[in-house]
Amino acid sequence: MATLYLHCAICGRKQADGLLSGAAWGSTTLPTGAKTEHPAVRGSVVRACPTCVGRDEDWPTTARAAVGSA
C-alpha cells in the first residue's frame, strides 16, 4: 500500500498523513470553481504545515497563491 503524504503549499514540506499529524496541519478551501494540479491540493482543500501556519498570520492567502489560485 502506498504511503499518503501531506504536502505544504508554502514550503513544500512532506509528512506522512496520519490522524495526529493531519490534525496539526492547516487547511483552507480554494475559491469555487478553482482547479489546480499541485501536491498540496486534495479536491478543493489546500494544506499548510504547522511551521508555515505559525509564521504567517495570513497563511490561507499565501497557500492559495502558492498553488496558483489566489
CHARMM internal coordinates of N, CA and C (Angstrom, degrees):
IC EDIT
DIST 1 N 1 CA 1.4432
DIST 1 CA 1 C 1.5310
ANGL 1 N 1 CA 1 C 108.65
DIST 1 C 2 N 1.3028
ANGL 1 CA 1 C 2 N 116.42
DIHE 1 N 1 CA 1 C 2 N 135.97
DIST 2 N 2 CA 1.4622
ANGL 1 C 2 N 2 CA 122.08
DIHE 1 CA 1 C 2 N 2 CA -178.53
DIST 2 CA 2 C 1.5279
ANGL 2 N 2 CA 2 C 110.53
DIHE 1 C 2 N 2 CA 2 C -74.54
DIST 2 C 3 N 1.3214
ANGL 2 CA 2 C 3 N 116.00
DIHE 2 N 2 CA 2 C 3 N 143.13
DIST 3 N 3 CA 1.4537
ANGL 2 C 3 N 3 CA 121.44
DIHE 2 CA 2 C 3 N 3 CA 176.30
DIST 3 CA 3 C 1.5222
ANGL 3 N 3 CA 3 C 108.86
DIHE 2 C 3 N 3 CA 3 C -80.72
DIST 3 C 4 N 1.3134
ANGL 3 CA 3 C 4 N 115.93
DIHE 3 N 3 CA 3 C 4 N 131.21
DIST 4 N 4 CA 1.4574
ANGL 3 C 4 N 4 CA 120.89
DIHE 3 CA 3 C 4 N 4 CA 176.82
DIST 4 CA 4 C 1.5208
ANGL 4 N 4 CA 4 C 108.47
DIHE 3 C 4 N 4 CA 4 C -91.91
DIST 4 C 5 N 1.3135
ANGL 4 CA 4 C 5 N 115.69
DIHE 4 N 4 CA 4 C 5 N 139.70
DIST 5 N 5 CA 1.4525
ANGL 4 C 5 N 5 CA 120.91
DIHE 4 CA 4 C 5 N 5 CA -178.16
DIST 5 CA 5 C 1.5127
ANGL 5 N 5 CA 5 C 111.13
DIHE 4 C 5 N 5 CA 5 C -120.22
DIST 5 C 6 N 1.3333
ANGL 5 CA 5 C 6 N 114.48
DIHE 5 N 5 CA 5 C 6 N 146.79
DIST 6 N 6 CA 1.4524
ANGL 5 C 6 N 6 CA 121.20
DIHE 5 CA 5 C 6 N 6 CA 167.13
DIST 6 CA 6 C 1.5202
ANGL 6 N 6 CA 6 C 105.72
DIHE 5 C 6 N 6 CA 6 C -87.81
DIST 6 C 7 N 1.3106
ANGL 6 CA 6 C 7 N 117.58
DIHE 6 N 6 CA 6 C 7 N 137.34
DIST 7 N 7 CA 1.4600
ANGL 6 C 7 N 7 CA 123.02
DIHE 6 CA 6 C 7 N 7 CA 178.52
DIST 7 CA 7 C 1.5187
ANGL 7 N 7 CA 7 C 107.87
DIHE 6 C 7 N 7 CA 7 C -119.95
DIST 7 C 8 N 1.3226
ANGL 7 CA 7 C 8 N 116.69
DIHE 7 N 7 CA 7 C 8 N 131.69
DIST 8 N 8 CA 1.4619
ANGL 7 C 8 N 8 CA 121.28
DIHE 7 CA 7 C 8 N 8 CA 176.97
DIST 8 CA 8 C 1.5244
ANGL 8 N 8 CA 8 C 108.99
DIHE 7 C 8 N 8 CA 8 C -83.29
DIST 8 C 9 N 1.3218
ANGL 8 CA 8 C 9 N 116.32
DIHE 8 N 8 CA 8 C 9 N 127.28
DIST 9 N 9 CA 1.4633
ANGL 8 C 9 N 9 CA 121.18
DIHE 8 CA 8 C 9 N 9 CA 179.86
DIST 9 CA 9 C 1.5273
ANGL 9 N 9 CA 9 C 111.36
DIHE 8 C 9 N 9 CA 9 C -68.84
DIST 9 C 10 N 1.3201
ANGL 9 CA 9 C 10 N 117.70
DIHE 9 N 9 CA 9 C 10 N -27.29
DIST 10 N 10 CA 1.4584
ANGL 9 C 10 N 10 CA 121.22
DIHE 9 CA 9 C 10 N 10 CA -173.37
DIST 10 CA 10 C 1.5333
ANGL 10 N 10 CA 10 C 112.13
DIHE 9 C 10 N 10 CA 10 C -87.10
DIST 10 C 11 N 1.3311
ANGL 10 CA 10 C 11 N 117.88
DIHE 10 N 10 CA 10 C 11 N -52.14
DIST 11 N 11 CA 1.4712
ANGL 10 C 11 N 11 CA 120.29
DIHE 10 CA 10 C 11 N 11 CA -175.02
DIST 11 CA 11 C 1.5241
ANGL 11 N 11 CA 11 C 113.80
DIHE 10 C 11 N 11 CA 11 C -106.81
DIST 11 C 12 N 1.3292
ANGL 11 CA 11 C 12 N 117.51
DIHE 11 N 11 CA 11 C 12 N -11.39
DIST 12 N 12 CA 1.4582
ANGL 11 C 12 N 12 CA 120.52
DIHE 11 CA 11 C 12 N 12 CA 179.18
DIST 12 CA 12 C 1.5194
ANGL 12 N 12 CA 12 C 114.64
DIHE 11 C 12 N 12 CA 12 C 85.25
DIST 12 C 13 N 1.3181
ANGL 12 CA 12 C 13 N 118.35
DIHE 12 N 12 CA 12 C 13 N 4.02
DIST 13 N 13 CA 1.4692
ANGL 12 C 13 N 13 CA 121.89
DIHE 12 CA 12 C 13 N 13 CA 179.47
DIST 13 CA 13 C 1.5241
ANGL 13 N 13 CA 13 C 110.35
DIHE 12 C 13 N 13 CA 13 C -58.19
DIST 13 C 14 N 1.3319
ANGL 13 CA 13 C 14 N 115.73
DIHE 13 N 13 CA 13 C 14 N 142.73
DIST 14 N 14 CA 1.4606
ANGL 13 C 14 N 14 CA 121.73
DIHE 13 CA 13 C 14 N 14 CA 175.89
DIST 14 CA 14 C 1.5222
ANGL 14 N 14 CA 14 C 108.75
DIHE 13 C 14 N 14 CA 14 C -119.13
DIST 14 C 15 N 1.3312
ANGL 14 CA 14 C 15 N 115.64
DIHE 14 N 14 CA 14 C 15 N 140.24
DIST 15 N 15 CA 1.4583
ANGL 14 C 15 N 15 CA 121.09
DIHE 14 CA 14 C 15 N 15 CA 177.32
DIST 15 CA 15 C 1.5156
ANGL 15 N 15 CA 15 C 107.67
DIHE 14 C 15 N 15 CA 15 C -146.05
DIST 15 C 16 N 1.3222
ANGL 15 CA 15 C 16 N 116.48
DIHE 15 N 15 CA 15 C 16 N 140.87
DIST 16 N 16 CA 1.4592
ANGL 15 C 16 N 16 CA 120.28
DIHE 15 CA 15 C 16 N 16 CA 178.00
DIST 16 CA 16 C 1.5234
ANGL 16 N 16 CA 16 C 109.26
DIHE 15 C 16 N 16 CA 16 C -57.66
DIST 16 C 17 N 1.3144
ANGL 16 CA 16 C 17 N 116.12
DIHE 16 N 16 CA 16 C 17 N 133.86
DIST 17 N 17 CA 1.4588
ANGL 16 C 17 N 17 CA 121.81
DIHE 16 CA 16 C 17 N 17 CA -179.00
DIST 17 CA 17 C 1.5188
ANGL 17 N 17 CA 17 C 109.45
DIHE 16 C 17 N 17 CA 17 C -76.57
DIST 17 C 18 N 1.2970
ANGL 17 CA 17 C 18 N 115.87
DIHE 17 N 17 CA 17 C 18 N 132.61
DIST 18 N 18 CA 1.4537
ANGL 17 C 18 N 18 CA 122.26
DIHE 17 CA 17 C 18 N 18 CA 177.18
DIST 18 CA 18 C 1.5142
ANGL 18 N 18 CA 18 C 108.74
DIHE 17 C 18 N 18 CA 18 C -157.47
DIST 18 C 19 N 1.3038
ANGL 18 CA 18 C 19 N 116.06
DIHE 18 N 18 CA 18 C 19 N 168.02
DIST 19 N 19 CA 1.4530
ANGL 18 C 19 N 19 CA 120.65
DIHE 18 CA 18 C 19 N 19 CA -176.91
DIST 19 CA 19 C 1.5304
ANGL 19 N 19 CA 19 C 111.89
DIHE 18 C 19 N 19 CA 19 C -59.37
DIST 19 C 20 N 1.3320
ANGL 19 CA 19 C 20 N 117.35
DIHE 19 N 19 CA 19 C 20 N -47.32
DIST 20 N 20 CA 1.4654
ANGL 19 C 20 N 20 CA 120.16
DIHE 19 CA 19 C 20 N 20 CA -178.61
DIST 20 CA 20 C 1.5152
ANGL 20 N 20 CA 20 C 112.13
DIHE 19 C 20 N 20 CA 20 C -73.79
DIST 20 C 21 N 1.3186
ANGL 20 CA 20 C 21 N 117.48
DIHE 20 N 20 CA 20 C 21 N -45.08
DIST 21 N 21 CA 1.4642
ANGL 20 C 21 N 21 CA 119.61
DIHE 20 CA 20 C 21 N 21 CA -178.28
DIST 21 CA 21 C 1.5229
ANGL 21 N 21 CA 21 C 111.23
DIHE 20 C 21 N 21 CA 21 C -66.73
DIST 21 C 22 N 1.3094
ANGL 21 CA 21 C 22 N 117.52
DIHE 21 N 21 CA 21 C 22 N -39.72
DIST 22 N 22 CA 1.4601
ANGL 21 C 22 N 22 CA 121.22
DIHE 21 CA 21 C 22 N 22 CA -179.45
DIST 22 CA 22 C 1.5135
ANGL 22 N 22 CA 22 C 113.01
DIHE 21 C 22 N 22 CA 22 C -64.46
DIST 22 C 23 N 1.3267
ANGL 22 CA 22 C 23 N 117.00
DIHE 22 N 22 CA 22 C 23 N -31.08
DIST 23 N 23 CA 1.4631
ANGL 22 C 23 N 23 CA 120.87
DIHE 22 CA 22 C 23 N 23 CA -178.78
DIST 23 CA 23 C 1.5267
ANGL 23 N 23 CA 23 C 111.89
DIHE 22 C 23 N 23 CA 23 C -68.36
DIST 23 C 24 N 1.3232
ANGL 23 CA 23 C 24 N 117.65
DIHE 23 N 23 CA 23 C 24 N -26.79
DIST 24 N 24 CA 1.4651
ANGL 23 C 24 N 24 CA 121.21
DIHE 23 CA 23 C 24 N 24 CA -178.32
DIST 24 CA 24 C 1.5247
ANGL 24 N 24 CA 24 C 112.40
DIHE 23 C 24 N 24 CA 24 C -81.08
DIST 24 C 25 N 1.3105
ANGL 24 CA 24 C 25 N 117.33
DIHE 24 N 24 CA 24 C 25 N -17.95
DIST 25 N 25 CA 1.4640
ANGL 24 C 25 N 25 CA 121.66
DIHE 24 CA 24 C 25 N 25 CA -176.81
DIST 25 CA 25 C 1.5220
ANGL 25 N 25 CA 25 C 110.50
DIHE 24 C 25 N 25 CA 25 C -82.88
DIST 25 C 26 N 1.3225
ANGL 25 CA 25 C 26 N 115.74
DIHE 25 N 25 CA 25 C 26 N 146.60
DIST 26 N 26 CA 1.4566
ANGL 25 C 26 N 26 CA 121.29
DIHE 25 CA 25 C 26 N 26 CA 176.26
DIST 26 CA 26 C 1.5190
ANGL 26 N 26 CA 26 C 110.17
DIHE 25 C 26 N 26 CA 26 C -83.67
DIST 26 C 27 N 1.3093
ANGL 26 CA 26 C 27 N 116.26
DIHE 26 N 26 CA 26 C 27 N 147.18
DIST 27 N 27 CA 1.4634
ANGL 26 C 27 N 27 CA 120.27
DIHE 26 CA 26 C 27 N 27 CA 175.71
DIST 27 CA 27 C 1.5203
ANGL 27 N 27 CA 27 C 109.16
DIHE 26 C 27 N 27 CA 27 C -139.75
DIST 27 C 28 N 1.3090
ANGL 27 CA 27 C 28 N 115.13
DIHE 27 N 27 CA 27 C 28 N 145.14
DIST 28 N 28 CA 1.4539
ANGL 27 C 28 N 28 CA 121.54
DIHE 27 CA 27 C 28 N 28 CA 178.33
DIST 28 CA 28 C 1.5223
ANGL 28 N 28 CA 28 C 108.02
DIHE 27 C 28 N 28 CA 28 C -144.95
DIST 28 C 29 N 1.3035
ANGL 28 CA 28 C 29 N 116.48
DIHE 28 N 28 CA 28 C 29 N 154.91
DIST 29 N 29 CA 1.4584
ANGL 28 C 29 N 29 CA 119.52
DIHE 28 CA 28 C 29 N 29 CA -178.22
DIST 29 CA 29 C 1.5198
ANGL 29 N 29 CA 29 C 111.14
DIHE 28 C 29 N 29 CA 29 C -89.85
DIST 29 C 30 N 1.3010
ANGL 29 CA 29 C 30 N 114.42
DIHE 29 N 29 CA 29 C 30 N 151.83
DIST 30 N 30 CA 1.4611
ANGL 29 C 30 N 30 CA 121.18
DIHE 29 CA 29 C 30 N 30 CA 174.64
DIST 30 CA 30 C 1.5235
ANGL 30 N 30 CA 30 C 108.62
DIHE 29 C 30 N 30 CA 30 C -81.59
DIST 30 C 31 N 1.3244
ANGL 30 CA 30 C 31 N 117.68
DIHE 30 N 30 CA 30 C 31 N 159.73
DIST 31 N 31 CA 1.4620
ANGL 30 C 31 N 31 CA 119.89
DIHE 30 CA 30 C 31 N 31 CA 176.35
DIST 31 CA 31 C 1.5290
ANGL 31 N 31 CA 31 C 110.69
DIHE 30 C 31 N 31 CA 31 C -58.89
DIST 31 C 32 N 1.3043
ANGL 31 CA 31 C 32 N 116.82
DIHE 31 N 31 CA 31 C 32 N 150.64
DIST 32 N 32 CA 1.4584
ANGL 31 C 32 N 32 CA 122.08
DIHE 31 CA 31 C 32 N 32 CA 179.43
DIST 32 CA 32 C 1.5184
ANGL 32 N 32 CA 32 C 110.72
DIHE 31 C 32 N 32 CA 32 C -56.12
DIST 32 C 33 N 1.3130
ANGL 32 CA 32 C 33 N 115.68
DIHE 32 N 32 CA 32 C 33 N 130.35
DIST 33 N 33 CA 1.4591
ANGL 32 C 33 N 33 CA 121.13
DIHE 32 CA 32 C 33 N 33 CA 178.26
DIST 33 CA 33 C 1.5150
ANGL 33 N 33 CA 33 C 114.67
DIHE 32 C 33 N 33 CA 33 C 85.28
DIST 33 C 34 N 1.3288
ANGL 33 CA 33 C 34 N 117.59
DIHE 33 N 33 CA 33 C 34 N -5.18
DIST 34 N 34 CA 1.4720
ANGL 33 C 34 N 34 CA 120.33
DIHE 33 CA 33 C 34 N 34 CA -179.79
DIST 34 CA 34 C 1.5206
ANGL 34 N 34 CA 34 C 109.75
DIHE 33 C 34 N 34 CA 34 C -72.49
DIST 34 C 35 N 1.3107
ANGL 34 CA 34 C 35 N 115.91
DIHE 34 N 34 CA 34 C 35 N 134.34
DIST 35 N 35 CA 1.4617
ANGL 34 C 35 N 35 CA 121.24
DIHE 34 CA 34 C 35 N 35 CA 177.25
DIST 35 CA 35 C 1.5163
ANGL 35 N 35 CA 35 C 107.94
DIHE 34 C 35 N 35 CA 35 C -128.84
DIST 35 C 36 N 1.3137
ANGL 35 CA 35 C 36 N 115.40
DIHE 35 N 35 CA 35 C 36 N 127.98
DIST 36 N 36 CA 1.4568
ANGL 35 C 36 N 36 CA 120.08
DIHE 35 CA 35 C 36 N 36 CA 179.86
DIST 36 CA 36 C 1.5206
ANGL 36 N 36 CA 36 C 109.73
DIHE 35 C 36 N 36 CA 36 C -148.46
DIST 36 C 37 N 1.3041
ANGL 36 CA 36 C 37 N 115.81
DIHE 36 N 36 CA 36 C 37 N 146.43
DIST 37 N 37 CA 1.4617
ANGL 36 C 37 N 37 CA 122.27
DIHE 36 CA 36 C 37 N 37 CA 176.06
DIST 37 CA 37 C 1.5190
ANGL 37 N 37 CA 37 C 107.73
DIHE 36 C 37 N 37 CA 37 C -102.82
DIST 37 C 38 N 1.3152
ANGL 37 CA 37 C 38 N 116.66
DIHE 37 N 37 CA 37 C 38 N 104.18
DIST 38 N 38 CA 1.4639
ANGL 37 C 38 N 38 CA 121.70
DIHE 37 CA 37 C 38 N 38 CA -179.84
DIST 38 CA 38 C 1.5241
ANGL 38 N 38 CA 38 C 107.06
DIHE 37 C 38 N 38 CA 38 C -153.33
DIST 38 C 39 N 1.3364
ANGL 38 CA 38 C 39 N 118.40
DIHE 38 N 38 CA 38 C 39 N 140.77
DIST 39 N 39 CA 1.4648
ANGL 38 C 39 N 39 CA 119.85
DIHE 38 CA 38 C 39 N 39 CA -178.77
DIST 39 CA 39 C 1.5289
ANGL 39 N 39 CA 39 C 114.30
DIHE 38 C 39 N 39 CA 39 C -62.87
DIST 39 C 40 N 1.3280
ANGL 39 CA 39 C 40 N 118.18
DIHE 39 N 39 CA 39 C 40 N -21.28
DIST 40 N 40 CA 1.4644
ANGL 39 C 40 N 40 CA 121.02
DIHE 39 CA 39 C 40 N 40 CA -179.68
DIST 40 CA 40 C 1.5263
ANGL 40 N 40 CA 40 C 112.33
DIHE 39 C 40 N 40 CA 40 C -83.50
DIST 40 C 41 N 1.3243
ANGL 40 CA 40 C 41 N 117.40
DIHE 40 N 40 CA 40 C 41 N -3.70
DIST 41 N 41 CA 1.4649
ANGL 40 C 41 N 41 CA 121.79
DIHE 40 CA 40 C 41 N 41 CA -177.73
DIST 41 CA 41 C 1.5250
ANGL 41 N 41 CA 41 C 109.89
DIHE 40 C 41 N 41 CA 41 C -107.46
DIST 41 C 42 N 1.3262
ANGL 41 CA 41 C 42 N 115.40
DIHE 41 N 41 CA 41 C 42 N 128.68
DIST 42 N 42 CA 1.4688
ANGL 41 C 42 N 42 CA 121.83
DIHE 41 CA 41 C 42 N 42 CA 172.00
DIST 42 CA 42 C 1.5159
ANGL 42 N 42 CA 42 C 106.78
DIHE 41 C 42 N 42 CA 42 C -126.86
DIST 42 C 43 N 1.3027
ANGL 42 CA 42 C 43 N 115.77
DIHE 42 N 42 CA 42 C 43 N 114.90
DIST 43 N 43 CA 1.4615
ANGL 42 C 43 N 43 CA 119.81
DIHE 42 CA 42 C 43 N 43 CA -175.75
DIST 43 CA 43 C 1.5144
ANGL 43 N 43 CA 43 C 109.26
DIHE 42 C 43 N 43 CA 43 C 65.51
DIST 43 C 44 N 1.3224
ANGL 43 CA 43 C 44 N 117.02
DIHE 43 N 43 CA 43 C 44 N -115.92
DIST 44 N 44 CA 1.4663
ANGL 43 C 44 N 44 CA 120.53
DIHE 43 CA 43 C 44 N 44 CA 178.44
DIST 44 CA 44 C 1.5301
ANGL 44 N 44 CA 44 C 111.53
DIHE 43 C 44 N 44 CA 44 C -114.40
DIST 44 C 45 N 1.3391
ANGL 44 CA 44 C 45 N 116.78
DIHE 44 N 44 CA 44 C 45 N 18.63
DIST 45 N 45 CA 1.4630
ANGL 44 C 45 N 45 CA 121.65
DIHE 44 CA 44 C 45 N 45 CA -177.81
DIST 45 CA 45 C 1.5225
ANGL 45 N 45 CA 45 C 110.18
DIHE 44 C 45 N 45 CA 45 C -113.11
DIST 45 C 46 N 1.3273
ANGL 45 CA 45 C 46 N 115.92
DIHE 45 N 45 CA 45 C 46 N 133.46
DIST 46 N 46 CA 1.4677
ANGL 45 C 46 N 46 CA 122.01
DIHE 45 CA 45 C 46 N 46 CA 176.58
DIST 46 CA 46 C 1.5261
ANGL 46 N 46 CA 46 C 107.47
DIHE 45 C 46 N 46 CA 46 C -114.22
DIST 46 C 47 N 1.3436
ANGL 46 CA 46 C 47 N 116.39
DIHE 46 N 46 CA 46 C 47 N 140.83
DIST 47 N 47 CA 1.4625
ANGL 46 C 47 N 47 CA 121.93
DIHE 46 CA 46 C 47 N 47 CA -174.40
DIST 47 CA 47 C 1.5242
ANGL 47 N 47 CA 47 C 111.91
DIHE 46 C 47 N 47 CA 47 C -112.69
DIST 47 C 48 N 1.3361
ANGL 47 CA 47 C 48 N 115.30
DIHE 47 N 47 CA 47 C 48 N 152.88
DIST 48 N 48 CA 1.4670
ANGL 47 C 48 N 48 CA 122.40
DIHE 47 CA 47 C 48 N 48 CA 174.89
DIST 48 CA 48 C 1.5264
ANGL 48 N 48 CA 48 C 108.03
DIHE 47 C 48 N 48 CA 48 C -138.72
DIST 48 C 49 N 1.3361
ANGL 48 CA 48 C 49 N 115.96
DIHE 48 N 48 CA 48 C 49 N 141.88
DIST 49 N 49 CA 1.4650
ANGL 48 C 49 N 49 CA 121.20
DIHE 48 CA 48 C 49 N 49 CA -177.02
DIST 49 CA 49 C 1.5347
ANGL 49 N 49 CA 49 C 110.84
DIHE 48 C 49 N 49 CA 49 C -70.77
DIST 49 C 50 N 1.3351
ANGL 49 CA 49 C 50 N 116.76
DIHE 49 N 49 CA 49 C 50 N 160.79
DIST 50 N 50 CA 1.4665
ANGL 49 C 50 N 50 CA 120.11
DIHE 49 CA 49 C 50 N 50 CA -179.56
DIST 50 CA 50 C 1.5296
ANGL 50 N 50 CA 50 C 113.57
DIHE 49 C 50 N 50 CA 50 C -57.94
DIST 50 C 51 N 1.3229
ANGL 50 CA 50 C 51 N 118.09
DIHE 50 N 50 CA 50 C 51 N -34.70
DIST 51 N 51 CA 1.4662
ANGL 50 C 51 N 51 CA 120.95
DIHE 50 CA 50 C 51 N 51 CA 179.53
DIST 51 CA 51 C 1.5198
ANGL 51 N 51 CA 51 C 110.95
DIHE 50 C 51 N 51 CA 51 C -63.71
DIST 51 C 52 N 1.3305
ANGL 51 CA 51 C 52 N 117.29
DIHE 51 N 51 CA 51 C 52 N -47.64
DIST 52 N 52 CA 1.4694
ANGL 51 C 52 N 52 CA 120.83
DIHE 51 CA 51 C 52 N 52 CA -179.49
DIST 52 CA 52 C 1.5240
ANGL 52 N 52 CA 52 C 111.41
DIHE 51 C 52 N 52 CA 52 C -67.25
DIST 52 C 53 N 1.3263
ANGL 52 CA 52 C 53 N 116.75
DIHE 52 N 52 CA 52 C 53 N -37.20
DIST 53 N 53 CA 1.4645
ANGL 52 C 53 N 53 CA 120.52
DIHE 52 CA 52 C 53 N 53 CA 177.72
DIST 53 CA 53 C 1.5292
ANGL 53 N 53 CA 53 C 109.77
DIHE 52 C 53 N 53 CA 53 C -62.75
DIST 53 C 54 N 1.3268
ANGL 53 CA 53 C 54 N 117.11
DIHE 53 N 53 CA 53 C 54 N -40.37
DIST 54 N 54 CA 1.4611
ANGL 53 C 54 N 54 CA 121.38
DIHE 53 CA 53 C 54 N 54 CA -179.91
DIST 54 CA 54 C 1.5201
ANGL 54 N 54 CA 54 C 114.04
DIHE 53 C 54 N 54 CA 54 C -71.80
DIST 54 C 55 N 1.3212
ANGL 54 CA 54 C 55 N 116.82
DIHE 54 N 54 CA 54 C 55 N -29.26
DIST 55 N 55 CA 1.4724
ANGL 54 C 55 N 55 CA 121.06
DIHE 54 CA 54 C 55 N 55 CA -177.10
DIST 55 CA 55 C 1.5228
ANGL 55 N 55 CA 55 C 113.63
DIHE 54 C 55 N 55 CA 55 C -85.11
DIST 55 C 56 N 1.3241
ANGL 55 CA 55 C 56 N 117.15
DIHE 55 N 55 CA 55 C 56 N -28.40
DIST 56 N 56 CA 1.4676
ANGL 55 C 56 N 56 CA 121.28
DIHE 55 CA 55 C 56 N 56 CA -172.45
DIST 56 CA 56 C 1.5250
ANGL 56 N 56 CA 56 C 109.81
DIHE 55 C 56 N 56 CA 56 C -119.63
DIST 56 C 57 N 1.3127
ANGL 56 CA 56 C 57 N 116.10
DIHE 56 N 56 CA 56 C 57 N 110.92
DIST 57 N 57 CA 1.4616
ANGL 56 C 57 N 57 CA 120.79
DIHE 56 CA 56 C 57 N 57 CA -178.98
DIST 57 CA 57 C 1.5307
ANGL 57 N 57 CA 57 C 111.84
DIHE 56 C 57 N 57 CA 57 C -60.89
DIST 57 C 58 N 1.3163
ANGL 57 CA 57 C 58 N 116.79
DIHE 57 N 57 CA 57 C 58 N -34.16
DIST 58 N 58 CA 1.4693
ANGL 57 C 58 N 58 CA 121.50
DIHE 57 CA 57 C 58 N 58 CA 179.93
DIST 58 CA 58 C 1.5360
ANGL 58 N 58 CA 58 C 110.26
DIHE 57 C 58 N 58 CA 58 C -105.10
DIST 58 C 59 N 1.3390
ANGL 58 CA 58 C 59 N 116.75
DIHE 58 N 58 CA 58 C 59 N 44.15
DIST 59 N 59 CA 1.4607
ANGL 58 C 59 N 59 CA 120.91
DIHE 58 CA 58 C 59 N 59 CA -176.15
DIST 59 CA 59 C 1.5307
ANGL 59 N 59 CA 59 C 113.69
DIHE 58 C 59 N 59 CA 59 C -60.10
DIST 59 C 60 N 1.3522
ANGL 59 CA 59 C 60 N 121.38
DIHE 59 N 59 CA 59 C 60 N -32.04
DIST 60 N 60 CA 1.4683
ANGL 59 C 60 N 60 CA 118.07
DIHE 59 CA 59 C 60 N 60 CA 178.84
DIST 60 CA 60 C 1.5333
ANGL 60 N 60 CA 60 C 112.61
DIHE 59 C 60 N 60 CA 60 C -60.05
DIST 60 C 61 N 1.3307
ANGL 60 CA 60 C 61 N 117.09
DIHE 60 N 60 CA 60 C 61 N -41.09
DIST 61 N 61 CA 1.4622
ANGL 60 C 61 N 61 CA 120.48
DIHE 60 CA 60 C 61 N 61 CA 178.59
DIST 61 CA 61 C 1.5230
ANGL 61 N 61 CA 61 C 110.36
DIHE 60 C 61 N 61 CA 61 C -67.53
DIST 61 C 62 N 1.3199
ANGL 61 CA 61 C 62 N 116.95
DIHE 61 N 61 CA 61 C 62 N -41.68
DIST 62 N 62 CA 1.4657
ANGL 61 C 62 N 62 CA 121.29
DIHE 61 CA 61 C 62 N 62 CA 178.70
DIST 62 CA 62 C 1.5240
ANGL 62 N 62 CA 62 C 110.66
DIHE 61 C 62 N 62 CA 62 C -62.83
DIST 62 C 63 N 1.3186
ANGL 62 CA 62 C 63 N 117.33
DIHE 62 N 62 CA 62 C 63 N -42.56
DIST 63 N 63 CA 1.4665
ANGL 62 C 63 N 63 CA 121.47
DIHE 62 CA 62 C 63 N 63 CA -179.99
DIST 63 CA 63 C 1.5266
ANGL 63 N 63 CA 63 C 111.14
DIHE 62 C 63 N 63 CA 63 C -65.24
DIST 63 C 64 N 1.3277
ANGL 63 CA 63 C 64 N 117.11
DIHE 63 N 63 CA 63 C 64 N -43.70
DIST 64 N 64 CA 1.4755
ANGL 63 C 64 N 64 CA 119.79
DIHE 63 CA 63 C 64 N 64 CA 178.30
DIST 64 CA 64 C 1.5213
ANGL 64 N 64 CA 64 C 110.91
DIHE 63 C 64 N 64 CA 64 C -62.35
DIST 64 C 65 N 1.3324
ANGL 64 CA 64 C 65 N 117.07
DIHE 64 N 64 CA 64 C 65 N -41.10
DIST 65 N 65 CA 1.4647
ANGL 64 C 65 N 65 CA 120.76
DIHE 64 CA 64 C 65 N 65 CA 178.95
DIST 65 CA 65 C 1.5267
ANGL 65 N 65 CA 65 C 110.87
DIHE 64 C 65 N 65 CA 65 C -65.45
DIST 65 C 66 N 1.3193
ANGL 65 CA 65 C 66 N 117.19
DIHE 65 N 65 CA 65 C 66 N -37.16
DIST 66 N 66 CA 1.4645
ANGL 65 C 66 N 66 CA 121.40
DIHE 65 CA 65 C 66 N 66 CA -178.44
DIST 66 CA 66 C 1.5254
ANGL 66 N 66 CA 66 C 112.48
DIHE 65 C 66 N 66 CA 66 C -64.79
DIST 66 C 67 N 1.3234
ANGL 66 CA 66 C 67 N 117.03
DIHE 66 N 66 CA 66 C 67 N -29.21
DIST 67 N 67 CA 1.4689
ANGL 66 C 67 N 67 CA 119.96
DIHE 66 CA 66 C 67 N 67 CA 179.37
DIST 67 CA 67 C 1.5262
ANGL 67 N 67 CA 67 C 111.82
DIHE 66 C 67 N 67 CA 67 C -96.79
DIST 67 C 68 N 1.3316
ANGL 67 CA 67 C 68 N 116.30
DIHE 67 N 67 CA 67 C 68 N 4.88
DIST 68 N 68 CA 1.4633
ANGL 67 C 68 N 68 CA 120.41
DIHE 67 CA 67 C 68 N 68 CA 176.14
DIST 68 CA 68 C 1.5082
ANGL 68 N 68 CA 68 C 114.82
DIHE 67 C 68 N 68 CA 68 C 83.33
DIST 68 C 69 N 1.3273
ANGL 68 CA 68 C 69 N 116.13
DIHE 68 N 68 CA 68 C 69 N 28.67
DIST 69 N 69 CA 1.4609
ANGL 68 C 69 N 69 CA 119.46
DIHE 68 CA 68 C 69 N 69 CA -178.63
DIST 69 CA 69 C 1.5216
ANGL 69 N 69 CA 69 C 110.76
DIHE 68 C 69 N 69 CA 69 C -136.36
DIST 69 C 70 N 1.3176
ANGL 69 CA 69 C 70 N 116.89
DIHE 69 N 69 CA 69 C 70 N 49.94
DIST 70 N 70 CA 1.4744
ANGL 69 C 70 N 70 CA 120.95
DIHE 69 CA 69 C 70 N 70 CA -177.63
DIST 70 CA 70 C 1.5069
ANGL 70 N 70 CA 70 C 111.93
DIHE 69 C 70 N 70 CA 70 C -77.26
END
COOR INIT
IC SEED 1 N 1 CA 1 C
IC BUILD
